[in-house]
């Protein structure tokens, strides 16, 4: 990838849109996330990488309460995630998520997949929801597929629909959990191009991915996780050219060749 997104450093005085403080998570006796501390500024783009089982996906799933943390704090746009259902719903309305597998409703048309959330959750009128959905389908370059069903689309097209569906909820933050890992190689670029467009428009993004070209061109920060901890983080140039931790060096040597 040759595209480079113009990165605007966040003002340190800005209030973080996401703040994670000394967060821990267990699955039974397994300590899957340990002492996670993270601040994300508005419009910041963060890429998280690391080996399988390092806790990357679990971390971002905790940010919208798809996974429950047991200790510490997660605060999203001023709302702390607790067992309070109202807080969880408030955060989920502001945090969009795109998964490895597209999770589209197979029995609904593409247009209906995009409008069901705004109509039922945000109480948007159907006509307005459909107009907004068509705008986002145009944004991801797939408006001509609106009347089709998910099974009639390629994997790359379905993932672009999934991104458009999240955008229809007007989120403040977008989380991407290995969004290209289930795609054939020729479909990866079309999804990454949509994500680059979002970055250029100033969307706050946290992306779990092994697409290091994307990380180099788009990220403000790259984080390496291993065994449930953030081992190293830095700007892309220093992260790739001068990694500090031996575990990071080994990972990069394996993934970059």
Secondary structure, DSSP 8 states (H G I E B T S, - for coil): -----------TTS--SEEEEEEEEEETTEEEEEEEEEEE-TT-EEEEEE-TTSSHHHHHHHHTTSS--SEEEEEETTEE-SS-HHHHHHHHHHEEEE-SS----TTSBHHHHHHHHHHHTS---HHHHHHHHHHHHHHTT-GGGTTSBGGGS-HHHHHHHHHHHHHTT--SEEEEESTTTTS-HHHHHHHHHHHHHHHHTT-EEEEE-S-HHHHHHH-SEEEEEETTEEEEEE-HHHHHHS--SHHHHHHHHHHH-
